């Protein structure tokens, strides 16, 4: 299948058993070829906030390490791609533009449960 970029909605859903998307996230990741899972550095930061606030940042690290998810650093090319997307689509939030630009830069499919982001993908 190739590379798959995960949006925060998928990672958060997977990590939080009380999340509305938990079962869907677990099923989606089981069905996805996990040879090349990746997340934008911005997603990594986003999914760490709540667990760190609760003293459970290790859960995110276990998720990243256990599934061998690559955290893609923000580069000049990705930043420019995000800016171009945001300039073209004013309704696209910058955080989502980074996710989409990262997926495009790495030529990866985007896995998201965010209907708004799906429209731009």
DSSP file (Angstrom, degrees, kcal/mol; ACC not computed):
  #  RESIDUE AA STRUCTURE BP1 BP2  ACC     N-H-->O    O-->H-N    N-H-->O    O-->H-N    TCO  KAPPA ALPHA  PHI   PSI    X-CA   Y-CA   Z-CA
    1    1 A X              0   0    0      0, 0.0     2,-0.2     0, 0.0   108,-0.1   0.000 360.0 360.0 360.0 -28.2    0.0    0.0    0.0
    2    2 A X        -     0   0    0    106,-0.1    34,-0.4     2,-0.1    33,-0.1  -0.502 360.0 -12.1  95.3-169.8    2.9    2.4    0.6
    3    3 A X        -     0   0    0    104,-0.3   106,-2.4   103,-0.2     2,-0.4  -0.339  56.3-159.7 -70.2 146.4    3.3    5.0    3.3
    4    4 A X  E     -ab  37 109A   0     32,-2.5    34,-2.3   104,-0.2     2,-0.5  -0.988   4.8-152.2-129.8 121.7    0.3    6.0    5.4
    5    5 A X  E     -ab  38 110A   0    104,-3.5   106,-3.1    -2,-0.4     2,-0.4  -0.810  14.8-143.6 -93.5 129.0    0.3    9.3    7.3
    6    6 A X  E     - b   0 111A   0     32,-2.9    34,-0.5    -2,-0.5     2,-0.2  -0.777   5.3-144.1 -95.4 133.9   -1.8    9.3   10.5
    7    7 A X    >>  -     0   0    0    104,-2.4     4,-1.7    -2,-0.4     3,-1.0  -0.516  31.8-105.8 -83.5 161.4   -3.8   12.4   11.5
    8    8 A X  H 3> S+     0   0    0      1,-0.2     4,-3.2     2,-0.2     5,-0.4   0.835 117.8  65.4 -57.4 -33.7   -4.1   13.2   15.2
    9    9 A X  H 3> S+     0   0    0      1,-0.2     4,-1.6     2,-0.2    -1,-0.2   0.857 105.0  44.0 -60.3 -34.7   -7.8   12.0   15.2
   10   10 A X  H <> S+     0   0    0     -3,-1.0     4,-2.4   101,-0.3    -1,-0.2   0.933 115.9  45.3 -74.6 -48.1   -6.6    8.4   14.4
   11   11 A X  H  X S+     0   0    0     -4,-1.7     4,-2.4     2,-0.2    -2,-0.2   0.922 115.6  46.4 -63.5 -44.9   -3.7    8.4   17.0
   12   12 A X  H  X S+     0   0    0     -4,-3.2     4,-2.1     1,-0.2    -1,-0.2   0.923 112.4  51.4 -63.6 -43.9   -5.9    9.9   19.7
   13   13 A X  H  < S+     0   0    0     -4,-1.6     6,-0.2    -5,-0.4    -1,-0.2   0.897 112.0  47.0 -59.5 -40.5   -8.7    7.5   18.9
   14   14 A X  H  < S+     0   0    0     -4,-2.4    -2,-0.2     1,-0.2    -1,-0.2   0.912 115.2  45.1 -66.5 -42.9   -6.3    4.6   19.2
   15   15 A X  H  < S+     0   0    0     -4,-2.4     2,-0.7    -5,-0.2    -2,-0.2   0.760 106.8  61.9 -75.8 -26.4   -4.7    5.7   22.4
   16   16 A X    ><  -     0   0    0     -4,-2.1     3,-1.9    -5,-0.2     6,-0.2  -0.872  60.8-165.5-110.2 105.7   -7.9    6.6   24.3
   17   17 A X  T 3  S+     0   0    0     -2,-0.7    -1,-0.1     1,-0.3     6,-0.1   0.685  92.3  54.6 -62.5 -16.8  -10.3    3.7   24.9
   18   18 A X  T 3  S+     0   0    0      4,-0.1    -1,-0.3     3,-0.0     2,-0.1   0.511  83.4 111.7 -92.7  -5.2  -13.1    6.3   25.7
   19   19 A X  S X  S-     0   0    0     -3,-1.9     3,-1.8    -6,-0.2     4,-0.3  -0.402  76.1-125.5 -69.6 144.1  -12.7    8.2   22.5
   20   20 A X  T 3  S+     0   0    0      1,-0.3     4,-0.2     2,-0.1     3,-0.2   0.755 111.5  46.8 -60.2 -25.2  -15.6    7.9   20.0
   21   21 A X  T 3> S+     0   0    0      1,-0.1     4,-3.0   -12,-0.1    -1,-0.3   0.299  80.1 107.5-100.0   8.8  -13.2    6.8   17.3
   22   22 A X  H <> S+     0   0    0     -3,-1.8     4,-2.7     1,-0.2     5,-0.2   0.939  81.9  41.2 -56.9 -55.5  -11.3    4.2   19.4
   23   23 A X  H  > S+     0   0    0     -4,-0.3     4,-2.5     1,-0.2    -1,-0.2   0.894 117.1  49.6 -61.5 -40.0  -12.7    1.0   17.8
   24   24 A X  H  > S+     0   0    0     -4,-0.2     4,-2.7     2,-0.2    -1,-0.2   0.895 111.3  49.7 -65.3 -40.2  -12.5    2.5   14.3
   25   25 A X  H  X S+     0   0    0     -4,-3.0     4,-2.4     2,-0.2     5,-0.2   0.928 111.5  47.9 -65.5 -45.2   -8.9    3.5   15.0
   26   26 A X  H  X S+     0   0    0     -4,-2.7     4,-1.8    -5,-0.2    -2,-0.2   0.940 115.2  45.5 -60.5 -47.6   -7.9    0.1   16.2
   27   27 A X  H  X S+     0   0    0     -4,-2.5     4,-2.0    -5,-0.2    -2,-0.2   0.910 112.2  51.5 -63.0 -42.6   -9.6   -1.6   13.2
   28   28 A X  H  X S+     0   0    0     -4,-2.7     4,-1.2     1,-0.2    -1,-0.2   0.899 110.8  47.1 -63.4 -41.3   -8.1    0.9   10.8
   29   29 A X  H  < S+     0   0    0     -4,-2.4    -1,-0.2     1,-0.2    -2,-0.2   0.818 110.2  53.3 -72.8 -28.9   -4.5    0.4   12.1
   30   30 A X  H  < S+     0   0    0     -4,-1.8    -1,-0.2    -5,-0.2    -2,-0.2   0.882 112.8  44.6 -67.4 -37.3   -5.0   -3.4   12.0
   31   31 A X  H  < S+     0   0    0     -4,-2.0     2,-0.3    -5,-0.2    -2,-0.2   0.678  98.0  90.9 -80.1 -19.3   -6.1   -3.2    8.4
   32   32 A X  S  < S-     0   0    0     -4,-1.2     2,-0.6    -5,-0.2     5,-0.1  -0.590  86.9-113.6 -84.8 136.9   -3.3   -0.8    7.3
   33   33 A X    >   -     0   0    0     -2,-0.3     3,-0.7     1,-0.2   -29,-0.1  -0.571  29.7-159.3 -64.6 115.7    0.0   -2.1    6.1
   34   34 A X  G >   +     0   0    0     -2,-0.6     3,-0.5     1,-0.2    -1,-0.2   0.147  61.5 105.9 -92.0  21.3    2.2   -0.9    8.9
   35   35 A X  G 3  S+     0   0    0      1,-0.3    -1,-0.2   -33,-0.1     2,-0.2   0.851  95.4  17.9 -67.4 -32.7    5.5   -1.0    7.0
   36   36 A X  G <  S+     0   0    0     -3,-0.7   -32,-2.5   -34,-0.4     2,-0.4  -0.565  75.0 161.4-143.8  76.0    5.6    2.7    6.8
   37   37 A X  E <   +a    4   0A   0     -3,-0.5    33,-2.7    31,-0.4     2,-0.3  -0.763  16.4 175.4 -90.2 140.8    3.4    4.6    9.2
   38   38 A X  E     -ac   5  70A   0    -34,-2.3   -32,-2.9    -2,-0.4     2,-0.3  -0.984  19.4-164.8-144.5 156.6    4.2    8.2    9.8
   39   39 A X  E     - c   0  71A   0     31,-2.6    33,-3.2    -2,-0.3   -32,-0.1  -0.991  31.1-109.1-136.8 147.0    3.0   11.3   11.6
   40   40 A X  E >>  - c   0  72A   0    -34,-0.5     4,-2.2    -2,-0.3     3,-0.7  -0.412  32.1-115.8 -66.9 149.2    3.9   14.9   11.2
   41   41 A X  H 3> S+     0   0    0     31,-2.1     4,-2.1     1,-0.3     5,-0.2   0.844 118.5  58.4 -55.8 -33.6    6.0   16.4   14.0
   42   42 A X  H 3> S+     0   0    0     30,-0.2     4,-2.2     2,-0.2    -1,-0.3   0.864 105.1  49.0 -65.7 -35.7    3.0   18.6   14.7
   43   43 A X  H <> S+     0   0    0     -3,-0.7     4,-2.9     2,-0.2     5,-0.2   0.911 107.7  54.6 -68.1 -43.3    0.7   15.6   15.2
   44   44 A X  H  X S+     0   0    0     -4,-2.2     4,-0.9     1,-0.2    -2,-0.2   0.931 111.2  45.2 -54.8 -47.1    3.3   14.1   17.5
   45   45 A X  H  X S+     0   0    0     -4,-2.1     4,-1.0     1,-0.2     3,-0.5   0.917 112.7  51.5 -62.9 -44.0    3.2   17.2   19.6
   46   46 A X  H >X S+     0   0    0     -4,-2.2     3,-0.6     1,-0.2     4,-0.5   0.900 109.5  48.0 -62.2 -42.8   -0.6   17.4   19.5
   47   47 A X  H 3X S+     0   0    0     -4,-2.9     4,-0.6     1,-0.2    -1,-0.2   0.663 108.0  57.5 -76.9 -13.5   -1.2   13.8   20.6
   48   48 A X  H 3X S+     0   0    0     -4,-0.9     4,-2.6    -3,-0.5     5,-0.3   0.739  86.6  79.3 -83.5 -24.0    1.3   14.2   23.5
   49   49 A X  H <X S+     0   0    0     -4,-1.0     4,-2.2    -3,-0.6     5,-0.2   0.927  96.9  38.1 -55.0 -58.2   -0.5   17.2   25.2
   50   50 A X  H  X S+     0   0    0     -4,-0.5     4,-1.6     1,-0.2    -1,-0.2   0.932 117.5  48.8 -65.3 -47.4   -3.3   15.4   27.0
   51   51 A X  H  <>S+     0   0    0     -4,-0.6     5,-4.0     1,-0.2     6,-0.4   0.905 112.2  49.7 -59.9 -39.1   -1.2   12.3   28.1
   52   52 A X  H ><5S+     0   0    0     -4,-2.6     3,-1.2     4,-0.3    -1,-0.2   0.901 107.4  54.3 -64.7 -39.1    1.6   14.6   29.4
   53   53 A X  H 3<5S+     0   0    0     -4,-2.2    -1,-0.2    -5,-0.3    -2,-0.2   0.820 113.4  43.2 -62.7 -29.9   -1.0   16.6   31.4
   54   54 A X  T 3<5S-     0   0    0     -4,-1.6    -1,-0.3    -5,-0.2    -2,-0.2   0.384 120.1-108.9 -95.8   1.8   -2.2   13.4   33.0
   55   55 A X  T < 5S+     0   0    0     -3,-1.2    -3,-0.2    -4,-0.4     3,-0.2   0.752  90.9 109.0  78.8  24.0    1.4   12.0   33.5
   56   56 A X    >>< +     0   0    0     -5,-4.0     3,-1.8    -6,-0.2     4,-0.6  -0.108  21.4 131.4-125.5  36.1    1.1    9.3   30.8
   57   57 A X  H >>  +     0   0    0     -6,-0.4     4,-1.5     1,-0.3     3,-0.6   0.758  65.5  72.7 -59.4 -23.9    3.4   10.6   28.1
   58   58 A X  H 3> S+     0   0    0      1,-0.2     4,-2.5     2,-0.2    -1,-0.3   0.778  85.7  65.4 -62.9 -26.4    4.9    7.1   28.0
   59   59 A X  H <> S+     0   0    0     -3,-1.8     4,-2.0     2,-0.2    -1,-0.2   0.897 102.1  47.4 -63.0 -39.5    1.7    5.8   26.3
   60   60 A X  H <X S+     0   0    0     -3,-0.6     4,-2.7    -4,-0.6    -1,-0.2   0.919 111.3  50.6 -67.4 -42.6    2.4    7.9   23.3
   61   61 A X  H  X S+     0   0    0     -4,-1.5     4,-2.9     1,-0.2     5,-0.3   0.895 109.9  50.4 -62.7 -39.5    6.0    6.8   23.1
   62   62 A X  H  X S+     0   0    0     -4,-2.5     4,-3.0     2,-0.2     5,-0.2   0.887 110.8  49.9 -64.5 -38.8    4.9    3.1   23.4
   63   63 A X  H  X S+     0   0    0     -4,-2.0     4,-2.0     2,-0.2     6,-0.3   0.946 114.3  44.3 -61.7 -49.9    2.4    3.7   20.5
   64   64 A X  H  <>S+     0   0    0     -4,-2.7     5,-2.5     1,-0.2     4,-0.4   0.941 121.5  38.3 -61.4 -49.9    5.1    5.4   18.4
   65   65 A X  H ><5S+     0   0    0     -4,-2.9     3,-0.6     3,-0.2    -2,-0.2   0.902 114.7  53.4 -70.9 -41.5    7.7    2.7   19.1
   66   66 A X  H 3<5S+     0   0    0     -4,-3.0    -1,-0.2    -5,-0.3    -2,-0.2   0.870 119.0  33.6 -64.4 -38.6    5.4   -0.3   19.1
   67   67 A X  T 3<5S-     0   0    0     -4,-2.0   -30,-0.3    -5,-0.2    -1,-0.2   0.383 107.6-123.6 -96.6   3.5    4.0    0.5   15.7
   68   68 A X  T < 5 -     0   0    0     -3,-0.6   -31,-0.4    -4,-0.4     2,-0.4   0.914  43.1-179.3  53.5  47.5    7.3    1.9   14.4
   69   69 A X      < -     0   0    0     -5,-2.5     2,-0.5    -6,-0.3   -31,-0.2  -0.646  21.5-136.0 -79.5 128.8    5.7    5.1   13.5
   70   70 A X  E     -c   38   0A   0    -33,-2.7   -31,-2.6    -2,-0.4     2,-0.8  -0.748   7.2-143.4 -86.6 127.6    8.1    7.6   12.0
   71   71 A X  E     -c   39   0A   0     -2,-0.5     2,-0.6   -33,-0.2   -31,-0.2  -0.833  17.5-146.2 -89.7 114.3    7.8   11.2   13.2
   72   72 A X  E     -c   40   0A   0    -33,-3.2   -31,-2.1    -2,-0.8   -30,-0.2  -0.719  14.6-132.2 -87.2 117.7    8.5   13.3   10.2
   73   73 A X        -     0   0    0     -2,-0.6     2,-0.4   -33,-0.2     5,-0.1  -0.286  26.5 -98.8 -68.3 153.6   10.3   16.6   11.2
   74   74 A X        -     0   0    0      4,-0.1     2,-0.3   -34,-0.1    -1,-0.1  -0.585  49.7-177.2 -70.7 125.7    9.1   19.9    9.9
   75   75 A X     >  -     0   0    0     -2,-0.4     4,-2.7     1,-0.1     5,-0.2  -0.722  42.3-103.6-118.6 170.7   11.2   20.9    7.0
   76   76 A X  H  > S+     0   0    0     -2,-0.3     4,-2.4     1,-0.2     5,-0.2   0.901 122.0  51.2 -59.5 -41.5   11.3   24.0    4.8
   77   77 A X  H  > S+     0   0    0      2,-0.2     4,-2.5     1,-0.2    -1,-0.2   0.912 111.9  45.4 -65.2 -43.3    9.5   22.1    2.0
   78   78 A X  H  > S+     0   0    0      2,-0.2     4,-2.6     1,-0.2    -2,-0.2   0.915 112.4  51.5 -67.1 -42.2    6.7   20.9    4.3
   79   79 A X  H  X S+     0   0    0     -4,-2.7     4,-2.2     2,-0.2    -2,-0.2   0.911 112.2  46.5 -61.1 -42.1    6.3   24.3    5.8
   80   80 A X  H  X S+     0   0    0     -4,-2.4     4,-2.7    -5,-0.2    -1,-0.2   0.919 111.1  52.0 -66.6 -42.4    6.1   25.9    2.4
   81   81 A X  H  X S+     0   0    0     -4,-2.5     4,-2.2     1,-0.2    -2,-0.2   0.900 110.2  49.0 -59.7 -40.7    3.6   23.2    1.3
   82   82 A X  H  X S+     0   0    0     -4,-2.6     4,-2.6     2,-0.2    -1,-0.2   0.909 111.3  49.4 -64.7 -42.1    1.5   23.9    4.4
   83   83 A X  H  X S+     0   0    0     -4,-2.2     4,-2.6     2,-0.2    -2,-0.2   0.900 110.2  50.6 -64.2 -40.6    1.5   27.6    3.7
   84   84 A X  H  X S+     0   0    0     -4,-2.7     4,-1.9     2,-0.2    -2,-0.2   0.913 111.7  47.7 -63.9 -42.1    0.6   27.0    0.0
   85   85 A X  H  X S+     0   0    0     -4,-2.2     4,-2.5     1,-0.2    -2,-0.2   0.923 113.3  47.9 -62.5 -44.2   -2.4   24.9    1.1
   86   86 A X  H  < S+     0   0    0     -4,-2.6    -2,-0.2     1,-0.2    -1,-0.2   0.881 110.9  51.0 -65.6 -38.7   -3.5   27.4    3.7
   87   87 A X  H  < S+     0   0    0     -4,-2.6     3,-0.3     1,-0.2    -1,-0.2   0.869 116.0  41.8 -65.9 -36.5   -3.2   30.3    1.1
   88   88 A X  H  < S+     0   0    0     -4,-1.9     2,-0.5     1,-0.3    -2,-0.2   0.835 123.6  36.5 -78.8 -34.2   -5.3   28.3   -1.4
   89   89 A X    ><  -     0   0    0     -4,-2.5     3,-2.0    -5,-0.2    -1,-0.3  -0.820  63.9-177.4-124.7  89.4   -7.9   27.0    1.2
   90   90 A X  T 3  S+     0   0    0     -2,-0.5    -1,-0.1     1,-0.3    -4,-0.1   0.732  82.9  60.9 -62.8 -23.1   -8.6   29.6    3.8
   91   91 A X  T 3  S+     0   0    0      2,-0.1     2,-0.5     0, 0.0    -1,-0.3   0.621  83.6  97.6 -79.1 -11.4  -10.9   27.3    5.7
   92   92 A X  S <  S-     0   0    0     -3,-2.0     2,-0.1    -7,-0.2    -3,-0.1  -0.663  77.0-130.7 -80.6 123.2   -8.0   24.8    6.2
   93   93 A X     >  -     0   0    0     -2,-0.5     4,-2.2     1,-0.1     3,-0.2  -0.415  16.8-120.1 -71.3 150.3   -6.5   25.2    9.6
   94   94 A X  H  > S+     0   0    0      1,-0.2     4,-2.1     2,-0.2     5,-0.2   0.888 112.8  55.7 -60.6 -40.6   -2.7   25.5    9.7
   95   95 A X  H  > S+     0   0    0      1,-0.2     4,-1.5     2,-0.2    -1,-0.2   0.907 110.9  45.3 -58.9 -41.2   -2.4   22.4   11.9
   96   96 A X  H  > S+     0   0    0      1,-0.2     4,-2.6     2,-0.2    -1,-0.2   0.850 107.8  57.8 -70.5 -34.1   -4.3   20.4    9.3
   97   97 A X  H  X S+     0   0    0     -4,-2.2     4,-2.8     1,-0.2    -2,-0.2   0.878 104.6  52.0 -63.1 -37.1   -2.3   22.0    6.5
   98   98 A X  H  X S+     0   0    0     -4,-2.1     4,-2.2     2,-0.2    -1,-0.2   0.909 110.0  49.0 -64.1 -41.6    0.9   20.6    8.1
   99   99 A X  H  X S+     0   0    0     -4,-1.5     4,-2.2     2,-0.2    -2,-0.2   0.947 115.4  43.1 -62.1 -48.8   -0.6   17.1    8.3
  100  100 A X  H  X S+     0   0    0     -4,-2.6     4,-2.6     1,-0.2    -2,-0.2   0.896 113.3  51.2 -66.6 -41.2   -1.7   17.2    4.6
  101  101 A X  H  X S+     0   0    0     -4,-2.8     4,-2.7    -5,-0.2    -1,-0.2   0.882 109.6  51.2 -64.2 -37.7    1.6   18.8    3.5
  102  102 A X  H  X S+     0   0    0     -4,-2.2     4,-2.1     2,-0.2    -2,-0.2   0.933 110.6  48.2 -64.4 -45.7    3.6   16.1    5.3
  103  103 A X  H  <>S+     0   0    0     -4,-2.2     5,-3.1     1,-0.2     4,-0.3   0.925 114.7  45.8 -60.4 -44.7    1.5   13.3    3.6
  104  104 A X  H ><5S+     0   0    0     -4,-2.6     3,-1.1     3,-0.2    -2,-0.2   0.916 110.5  52.8 -65.7 -42.6    2.0   14.9    0.2
  105  105 A X  H 3<5S+     0   0    0     -4,-2.7    -1,-0.2     1,-0.3    -2,-0.2   0.878 116.3  39.7 -60.3 -38.9    5.7   15.5    0.7
  106  106 A X  T 3<5S-     0   0    0     -4,-2.1    -1,-0.3    -5,-0.2  -103,-0.2   0.366 110.0-122.9 -92.3   4.5    6.1   11.8    1.6
  107  107 A X  T < 5 +     0   0    0     -3,-1.1  -104,-0.3    -4,-0.3     2,-0.3   0.920  61.4 151.0  52.7  48.3    3.7   10.6   -1.1
  108  108 A X      < -     0   0    0     -5,-3.1  -104,-0.2    -6,-0.2    -1,-0.2  -0.792  51.9-113.0-111.0 150.1    1.6    8.9    1.6
  109  109 A X  E     -b    4   0A   0   -106,-2.4  -104,-3.5    -2,-0.3     2,-0.5  -0.519  36.0-125.3 -71.1 149.6   -2.0    8.1    1.9
  110  110 A X  E     -b    5   0A   0   -106,-0.2     2,-0.6    -2,-0.2  -104,-0.2  -0.889  17.9-162.6-104.4 126.6   -3.7   10.1    4.7
  111  111 A X  E     +b    6   0A   0   -106,-3.1  -104,-2.4    -2,-0.5     2,-0.3  -0.936  30.4 147.0-107.5 113.5   -5.7    8.3    7.4
  112  112 A X        -     0   0    0     -2,-0.6    -2,-0.0  -106,-0.2  -104,-0.0  -0.984  45.9-158.1-144.8 151.8   -8.0   10.7    9.2
  113  113 A X        +     0   0    0     -2,-0.3     2,-0.9     5,-0.0     3,-0.1   0.262  67.7 109.1-107.1   6.7  -11.4   10.6   10.9
  114  114 A X     >  -     0   0    0      1,-0.2     4,-2.5     2,-0.0     5,-0.2  -0.759  54.5-162.8 -87.9 106.1  -11.6   14.4   10.5
  115  115 A X  H  > S+     0   0    0     -2,-0.9     4,-1.5     1,-0.2    -1,-0.2   0.860  89.4  54.4 -58.4 -37.2  -14.3   15.0    7.9
  116  116 A X  H  > S+     0   0    0      1,-0.2     4,-0.7     2,-0.2     3,-0.3   0.936 111.0  44.0 -63.7 -46.8  -13.1   18.6    7.3
  117  117 A X  H >> S+     0   0    0      1,-0.2     4,-1.6     2,-0.2     3,-0.9   0.873 106.8  61.5 -66.4 -37.7   -9.6   17.5    6.6
  118  118 A X  H 3< S+     0   0    0     -4,-2.5    -1,-0.2     1,-0.3    -2,-0.2   0.858  96.8  59.9 -57.3 -36.1  -10.8   14.6    4.4
  119  119 A X  H 3< S+     0   0    0     -4,-1.5    -1,-0.3    -3,-0.3    -2,-0.2   0.843 109.3  42.6 -62.6 -32.5  -12.4   17.2    2.1
  120  120 A X  H <<        0   0    0     -3,-0.9    -1,-0.2    -4,-0.7    -2,-0.2   0.738 360.0 360.0 -85.7 -24.0   -9.0   18.8    1.5
  121  121 A X     <        0   0    0     -4,-1.6    -1,-0.2   -11,-0.0    -2,-0.2   0.499 360.0 360.0 -72.2 360.0   -7.1   15.5    1.1
